[in-house]
Structure formats: structure tokens, C-alpha cells
């Protein structure tokens, strides 16, 4: 695993992609877009496989759609948007 990690770090420094924690991104400037995983089976649909930036984008989208929303409803709406509801 060490050689793979070193290869990722070299590509990250070269600007081919960038990584944050255990997530790899193709474009640093592009904002994350929420994607529904509702068509995936349970084995392929894990919340821990969703990047924090995508979770933030879903939460922000739900809050923008709501005129008045409680924090719990915002989280539930974001999870539903991502296919976990």
C-alpha cells in the first residue's frame, strides 16, 4: 500500500488530481454536486463512502430549498437527496 500512496502523492503534487483525506478529486476548482445513490444496492451504498464536500453540498441545497427548516429536517433532506432516506 505504501507504493500506491506514494504514487498518489506524486500525482497530487503534479496537479493531475488532488486528494483530501481518503477522497480523490479530479478538479480542485469544481464544486461537489450531490448525487443520489438510491439505485445502488445496500452493499454499494455506504454513507462513509460519500465525500464530506458532497454531504455539505446536499445539506446546503436542502437548506436553500426550504423557507424555514429545522436542523434535523435539513439533515434528513440531505440524506434523502443522496439516496439514504
MODELLER restraints for C-alpha pairs under 7 A, 6 or more apart:
rsr = mdl.restraints
at = mdl.atoms
rsr.add(forms.Gaussian(group=physical.xy_distance, feature=features.Distance(at['CA:11:A'], at['CA:17:A']), mean=6.51, stdev=0.5))
rsr.add(forms.Gaussian(group=physical.xy_distance, feature=features.Distance(at['CA:12:A'], at['CA:18:A']), mean=4.75, stdev=0.5))
rsr.add(forms.Gaussian(group=physical.xy_distance, feature=features.Distance(at['CA:12:A'], at['CA:19:A']), mean=6.71, stdev=0.5))
rsr.add(forms.Gaussian(group=physical.xy_distance, feature=features.Distance(at['CA:17:A'], at['CA:25:A']), mean=5.71, stdev=0.5))
rsr.add(forms.Gaussian(group=physical.xy_distance, feature=features.Distance(at['CA:17:A'], at['CA:26:A']), mean=4.65, stdev=0.5))
rsr.add(forms.Gaussian(group=physical.xy_distance, feature=features.Distance(at['CA:17:A'], at['CA:27:A']), mean=6.23, stdev=0.5))
rsr.add(forms.Gaussian(group=physical.xy_distance, feature=features.Distance(at['CA:18:A'], at['CA:24:A']), mean=5.88, stdev=0.5))
rsr.add(forms.Gaussian(group=physical.xy_distance, feature=features.Distance(at['CA:18:A'], at['CA:25:A']), mean=5.34, stdev=0.5))
rsr.add(forms.Gaussian(group=physical.xy_distance, feature=features.Distance(at['CA:18:A'], at['CA:26:A']), mean=6.57, stdev=0.5))
rsr.add(forms.Gaussian(group=physical.xy_distance, feature=features.Distance(at['CA:18:A'], at['CA:28:A']), mean=6.57, stdev=0.5))
rsr.add(forms.Gaussian(group=physical.xy_distance, feature=features.Distance(at['CA:19:A'], at['CA:25:A']), mean=5.86, stdev=0.5))
rsr.add(forms.Gaussian(group=physical.xy_distance, feature=features.Distance(at['CA:23:A'], at['CA:51:A']), mean=6.48, stdev=0.5))
rsr.add(forms.Gaussian(group=physical.xy_distance, feature=features.Distance(at['CA:32:A'], at['CA:53:A']), mean=5.89, stdev=0.5))
rsr.add(forms.Gaussian(group=physical.xy_distance, feature=features.Distance(at['CA:32:A'], at['CA:54:A']), mean=5.19, stdev=0.5))
rsr.add(forms.Gaussian(group=physical.xy_distance, feature=features.Distance(at['CA:32:A'], at['CA:57:A']), mean=6.35, stdev=0.5))
rsr.add(forms.Gaussian(group=physical.xy_distance, feature=features.Distance(at['CA:33:A'], at['CA:54:A']), mean=5.95, stdev=0.5))
rsr.add(forms.Gaussian(group=physical.xy_distance, feature=features.Distance(at['CA:33:A'], at['CA:57:A']), mean=6.21, stdev=0.5))
rsr.add(forms.Gaussian(group=physical.xy_distance, feature=features.Distance(at['CA:34:A'], at['CA:54:A']), mean=5.37, stdev=0.5))
rsr.add(forms.Gaussian(group=physical.xy_distance, feature=features.Distance(at['CA:34:A'], at['CA:57:A']), mean=6.03, stdev=0.5))
rsr.add(forms.Gaussian(group=physical.xy_distance, feature=features.Distance(at['CA:34:A'], at['CA:58:A']), mean=5.20, stdev=0.5))
rsr.add(forms.Gaussian(group=physical.xy_distance, feature=features.Distance(at['CA:34:A'], at['CA:82:A']), mean=6.30, stdev=0.5))
rsr.add(forms.Gaussian(group=physical.xy_distance, feature=features.Distance(at['CA:35:A'], at['CA:82:A']), mean=5.59, stdev=0.5))
rsr.add(forms.Gaussian(group=physical.xy_distance, feature=features.Distance(at['CA:36:A'], at['CA:81:A']), mean=5.94, stdev=0.5))
rsr.add(forms.Gaussian(group=physical.xy_distance, feature=features.Distance(at['CA:36:A'], at['CA:82:A']), mean=4.17, stdev=0.5))
rsr.add(forms.Gaussian(group=physical.xy_distance, feature=features.Distance(at['CA:36:A'], at['CA:83:A']), mean=4.72, stdev=0.5))
rsr.add(forms.Gaussian(group=physical.xy_distance, feature=features.Distance(at['CA:37:A'], at['CA:45:A']), mean=6.42, stdev=0.5))
rsr.add(forms.Gaussian(group=physical.xy_distance, feature=features.Distance(at['CA:37:A'], at['CA:82:A']), mean=5.81, stdev=0.5))
rsr.add(forms.Gaussian(group=physical.xy_distance, feature=features.Distance(at['CA:37:A'], at['CA:83:A']), mean=4.61, stdev=0.5))
rsr.add(forms.Gaussian(group=physical.xy_distance, feature=features.Distance(at['CA:38:A'], at['CA:83:A']), mean=4.13, stdev=0.5))
rsr.add(forms.Gaussian(group=physical.xy_distance, feature=features.Distance(at['CA:38:A'], at['CA:84:A']), mean=6.82, stdev=0.5))
rsr.add(forms.Gaussian(group=physical.xy_distance, feature=features.Distance(at['CA:58:A'], at['CA:78:A']), mean=4.96, stdev=0.5))
rsr.add(forms.Gaussian(group=physical.xy_distance, feature=features.Distance(at['CA:58:A'], at['CA:81:A']), mean=6.70, stdev=0.5))
rsr.add(forms.Gaussian(group=physical.xy_distance, feature=features.Distance(at['CA:59:A'], at['CA:74:A']), mean=6.33, stdev=0.5))
rsr.add(forms.Gaussian(group=physical.xy_distance, feature=features.Distance(at['CA:59:A'], at['CA:75:A']), mean=6.40, stdev=0.5))
rsr.add(forms.Gaussian(group=physical.xy_distance, feature=features.Distance(at['CA:59:A'], at['CA:78:A']), mean=4.85, stdev=0.5))
rsr.add(forms.Gaussian(group=physical.xy_distance, feature=features.Distance(at['CA:62:A'], at['CA:74:A']), mean=6.06, stdev=0.5))
rsr.add(forms.Gaussian(group=physical.xy_distance, feature=features.Distance(at['CA:62:A'], at['CA:77:A']), mean=6.08, stdev=0.5))
rsr.add(forms.Gaussian(group=physical.xy_distance, feature=features.Distance(at['CA:62:A'], at['CA:78:A']), mean=6.02, stdev=0.5))
rsr.add(forms.Gaussian(group=physical.xy_distance, feature=features.Distance(at['CA:63:A'], at['CA:69:A']), mean=6.98, stdev=0.5))
rsr.add(forms.Gaussian(group=physical.xy_distance, feature=features.Distance(at['CA:63:A'], at['CA:74:A']), mean=6.11, stdev=0.5))
rsr.add(forms.Gaussian(group=physical.xy_distance, feature=features.Distance(at['CA:76:A'], at['CA:85:A']), mean=6.99, stdev=0.5))
rsr.add(forms.Gaussian(group=physical.xy_distance, feature=features.Distance(at['CA:79:A'], at['CA:85:A']), mean=5.53, stdev=0.5))
